[in-house]
Amino acid sequence: MRLLSKLVVLVVIAASMVMADGINPSKNLNVKLRSLTRQMVVFVSDFEGKMQVSIENSRGETVASYTNESARSGLNVMNWDGVKMPAGTYQVSFKHNDYVYDVAVDLK
C-alpha cells in the first residue's frame, strides 16, 4: 500500500498523508516543506524532537537520508548534497515518532 501511495503522490505531484507499516494515521503530522534545493531542505514543523528526512527519486530509490536529533518547532534547515542529482521529481519524506508525511517536489 505504501508503494502505491508513493506512486500516486508522484503522479499528481501533491502532498499526501500516508500510512507506514503499523502506524496509526489518526494523528496529523503537521510539517510543511518550504524549499528543496541541491544544498538544503527547509521545513516548518509544529513540534520538537527527532525528525527523519529521506529523499527518493522517481523510481522510489532513496538518494539521501538524514536524521535531525533536535528538530525545533518552527523553521528547520537540513543540509544535504544534491549537487549531482538530475533534475526531476523527488519525494521528501518526514518521519516523527510513528507518523510519516510525504511530499513530491520538482528539483530543477
Beta strands, then each sheet from edge to edge (+ up, - down):
strand 1: 16-18
strand 2: 31-36
strand 3: 40-45
strand 4: 49-56
strand 5: 62-71
strand 6: 74-79
strand 7: 88-96
strand 8: 99-107
sheet 1: 1+ 8- 7+ 4- 5+
sheet 2: 2+ 3- 6+
end
